[in-house]
């Protein structure tokens, strides 16, 4: 899976909101539904997929995933991971169930896109801070030159 390579460098606290947003978008449910203690199939399957994807994050433990996605217990996250793994063949890592495959493929694509956008924003803000510092230095130099003329 492509997502494993992309998301393993991202910390869980950054990836969890992105994962929730992407899974909610695919299943057309509100993001708040992940926090509801419900056993409805419409809520459980998206939550299980979100738990499964979150297990690939950099610092993900079952407890952290449970707290970040749906405020669940670590055993629930373990069960979610096992349920999704049932559909993956151990030989080639491909997903057997078409619905789960389509969901994970779409979510994979969307998460990659979201993470890239977030990285671009971070780079932009980092460069913006540098540009501001340079601009302030120029202003200060100009200010000192003006003061020297009048003294």
C-alpha positions in Angstrom: 0.0 0.0 0.0 1.3 3.5 -0.9 -0.1 5.0 2.2 2.2 3.1 4.5 5.3 4.8 2.8 3.7 8.3 2.9 2.2 8.3 6.4 4.9 6.5 8.4 6.9 9.8 8.6 3.9 11.8 9.9 3.2 12.0 13.6 -0.2 10.7 14.7 -1.3 14.1 16.2 -0.9 15.7 12.7 -2.2 12.7 10.7 -5.3 11.9 12.8 -7.4 14.9 11.8 -6.4 14.4 8.1 -7.4 10.7 8.3 -10.7 11.5 10.0 -11.5 14.2 7.4 -10.7 11.9 4.4 -12.6 8.9 5.7 -15.6 11.1 6.6 -15.5 12.6 3.1 -15.5 9.2 1.4 -18.4 7.8 3.5 -20.3 11.1 3.5 -20.6 11.3 7.2 -19.7 14.2 9.6 -16.3 14.1 11.2 -18.0 14.2 14.6 -19.4 10.7 14.1 -16.1 9.2 14.9 -16.5 10.3 18.5 -20.0 8.8 18.9 -20.2 5.5 20.9 -22.3 3.7 18.3 -22.3 0.3 16.8 -24.1 1.2 13.6 -22.5 -0.2 10.5 -22.5 3.3 8.9 -20.2 4.5 11.7 -18.2 1.4 12.6 -16.8 0.6 9.2 -15.4 4.2 8.6 -14.0 4.2 12.1 -12.3 0.8 11.6 -10.8 2.0 8.3 -9.5 5.1 10.1 -8.0 3.0 12.9 -6.3 0.8 10.3 -4.8 3.7 8.4 -3.7 5.4 11.6 -1.6 2.3 12.6 0.9 3.2 10.0 1.7 6.6 11.5 5.1 7.5 13.0 4.5 7.3 16.7 1.2 5.4 16.7 0.3 3.1 19.6 -3.0 1.4 20.0 -3.9 3.7 22.9 -2.9 6.9 21.1 -4.9 5.9 18.0 -7.9 5.1 20.1 -7.8 8.5 21.8 -7.2 10.4 18.6 -9.8 8.7 16.5 -13.1 8.1 18.2 -12.0 8.2 21.8 -11.9 4.4 21.8 -10.1 1.7 23.9 -6.9 0.1 22.6 -8.8 -3.2 22.2 -11.2 -1.6 19.9 -8.4 -0.4 17.7 -6.8 -3.8 17.7 -10.1 -5.3 16.7 -10.5 -2.7 13.9 -7.0 -3.6 12.6 -7.8 -7.3 12.6 -11.2 -6.8 10.8 -9.6 -4.8 7.9 -6.6 -7.3 7.8 -9.1 -10.1 7.1 -9.7 -8.6 3.7 -5.9 -8.4 2.8 -4.2 -11.4 1.3 -1.0 -12.2 3.1 0.9 -13.2 -0.1 0.7 -10.0 -2.1 -0.9 -7.5 0.3 -3.8 -6.9 -2.0 -7.3 -6.2 -0.7 -10.0 -8.8 -1.6 -13.2 -6.9 -0.8 -14.0 -4.4 -3.6 -15.8 -1.9 -1.3 -13.0 -1.8 1.2 -10.4 -1.6 -1.6 -12.2 1.3 -3.2 -12.6 3.1 0.1 -8.9 2.7 1.1 -7.7 3.6 -2.4 -9.7 6.8 -2.4 -8.7 7.7 1.1 -5.1 6.9 0.3 -5.1 9.3 -2.6 -6.9 12.0 -0.6 -4.6 11.7 2.5 -1.5 11.9 0.3 -2.9 15.1 -1.3 -3.8 16.6 2.2 -0.4 15.8 3.6 1.4 17.3 0.7 -0.7 20.5 1.0 0.1 20.7 4.7 3.9 20.3 4.0 3.7 23.1 1.4 2.0 25.3 4.0 4.7 24.6 6.5 7.4 25.4 4.0 5.6 28.6 3.0 5.3 29.7 6.6 8.9 28.8 7.4 10.1 30.8 4.3 7.7 33.6 5.3 9.3 34.0 8.7 12.7 34.2 7.0 11.4 36.8 4.6 10.0 38.9 7.5 13.3 38.7 9.4 15.2 39.9 6.3 12.7 42.7 5.8 13.1 43.8 9.4 16.8 43.8 9.1 16.6 46.1 6.0 14.2 48.4 7.8 16.6 48.6 10.8 19.6 49.4 8.6 17.7 52.1 6.9 16.5 53.5 10.2 20.1 53.6 11.6 21.3 55.4 8.4 18.6 58.0 8.9 19.5 58.5 12.5 23.2 59.0 11.6 22.3 61.7 9.1 20.4 63.8 11.7 22.9 63.4 14.6 
